[in-house]
Amino acid sequence: MIHSELDNDIVTVSQLQIALSVGVNSIQSQLSNLSLKADTQTPEGLYELLEVTVEQLLENALHWTHLLGSSETFESREAAEEVFERLSLQERGKFSAETLSNVEGIITQTDKPAVLQDAGEAAYVVITLLLGTAHDQPLFGPIDTIGGMKTALSQLRSLSSDYLLVLELLWSPQAQTDTLSVQDMATYYGNMKAIAS
């Protein structure tokens, strides 16, 4: 009898991070709107959120400044869950404030006072996709090129929705009026690979 990847306990945890230079259009407000509308209680709703986020990222590829990607397979759901939770907490720990979340259909929103930034300073927003899938192999290797990231995003877009077990879409900072400075990038996202301009 043939068993599919969906029948076993093997789970792959993947993380994609992209930093974009801010200023052209407000990706933060687009992501807020997506998250508010997303049905995070169903696999189809999660997949739709993933699909639309991937589209947004690819549309803004000219503004990418830093990249990071990893995908790792675990023999048990418990081990995968532990790593997923650790990555999620690690990323959320970098937020100055989490102003919006939509977890299993429960939406939480709070206001955060705007932070004024030196106009001459480079400004960034970092978008993180964290997902657990039923795949028995990593979805991609380490990512350090624009081509590699585009390929990985295209792979995510071609996932079957029943393979998507869990998804978190995070972005920092969340407030449209806030951005990360060069110093913030070095402090919190020093492991991301800068794209040569």
N, C-alpha and C positions, 0 to 999 in steps of 0.2 A: 504494500500500500504506500502510495507517495504522499508525503506530508509537505505542505507548503510552509513558507517562512512565517505565515500567519498562525500556524498551529503550535509553534514552539515558543520557548521562553527567551529566545535570543533577541536582544534589542540593541539598536544602534543609536547613539546619542551624537548629534551633530550641532556645531555652533558656527555661525557665520557672523562676522562683524565688519561693518563698513563705516568709515568716517567720511563725512561729506563736508565740503566748505559751504558755509551758510551764506545766504544773502540773495540768491537768485530767486528761489521760490520757497515757500514755507513748507518744508517736508514734515515739520513737526505737527502742523495743523492737519495736514493730509493723513498722517498716521493716527492722530487723535480721532478724526472722523471715522477712519477704517475700524479702529478698535471699538468705538462706541456702537457702530452698526453690526459688528461681527457677532455671529451666533457661536459662542465658544463652547456651547454644550454638546454640539454634534460634530462628528468627524467631517461632514460636508461643510459645516460652517468654519471649522478650523482650516480646512483645505482652501476654502475661498479666501480666508484672511491671508494665508500663505501665498496664494496665487497673486492676489492684488498687491501685496507687499513686494513680491519679487518684481512685478511689473514696474512699480514705483522706483525701486532701486535701479533697475536696468535703464529706465527713462532718465535717471539722474547720473548715469555712469561718468559723464564728463566732469562731474564735481567730486568724484571719489578722491580721497587723499591718503587713506590708510586702510589696510585690509588684514583680516585674520580669519582662518578657517580651520576647523578640525572635525574629524568624524571618527568615533571609536565604537567598537562592538563589544557587548557584554553578554556573558553566558546566561545571566538571570535578569529578570525584570527588577528584582530588588537592588542589584548592583547598579543597574542603569538608572533607576529612580534616585539612588543616593548621589550619583554623579550629576544627574540633571539638577537636583535640588541644590547641590553645592555650587554649580555654575550659575544658577539663577540667583542665589543669595549673593554670590561674589559680584555679579553684575549690578544687582539692585543696591548693593553696598556702595557703589560708586556714584549713585544719584544724590544730588544735593537735596532733592525732595521728589517723592513719587506722587505725581499729581493726577495720574489716571491709570486705572487697571480694570481689566475685564477678564475675570477668572471664572470659568464655568457659568457664564451668563450673569455673574454678579459684578456690576460696574461701580467702581469707587472713584470719585472725583473730589479733589481739593484744590484750592487756589494757593499759589505761591507768589510771594512778592517778587516783582521783576528785579533782576540784577543788572545794573548798568555796567557796560564794558567799554574799555578804552576803544574808541573808534578806529584807531590805527592797528589794533591787534587782530591777528588772524582768528577767525571764529569757526568752530566745528560743531557738528552733531554726530553722535555715534549711534548706529542702529544695529541691534543684535537680534538675530533669529536663533532660537534655541529649540531644537526639536528631537523627539524620540520617535523612531520608526521601527517597523517590524523586520527590517532588513537584517540578513545574517552576515553581511559584509559592510565595512565602512562605505559611505556614499562617495567620498572623495579623499584625496591625500591632503597634506598641509597646503595652504593657499598663500602665495606671495606675489601673484601677478594679476593684472586686470583680466587677462584671458582666462586664467584659472578660476577667478571668481565668477565671471560670466558663465562659464561652463557649469560650475556648481549650482548657480542660481537656476539655470535652464534645467538641470537635473531635478531640482526641487519642484519645478513647475510640472515636470512629467511624472511625479509621484502618483501612485494610485491613492485615493483618499482613504481607503481602508488600511493602508500601511501607516498612515499618520496617527500615532498614538497620543502624542502630546505636543503642544506648540506654545512657545512664549515669544511675543514680539515686544522688545524693549527698546527704548531710545533715551538717550541722555544728552543734554537736559531735555525734560519733557515740555517745559513751558516754551511757547513760541518766542517769548521776549528774552530768552536766555540762550547762551551758547557756551561752548568750552573754549578755553584759551589754549595757546601753544603749551603753556605751563601745565594746564589741566591734562592735556593729551599725554605729556611726558610723565606726569604723576600717576594717572589712573589707567592709561592705555599704552604704556611703554612697550608692551609685547606686540603691538600691531605693527605691521610692515608699512613704512611710508612709501608711497608711489613716487617714483622719480618724475619730476615735472619736466 
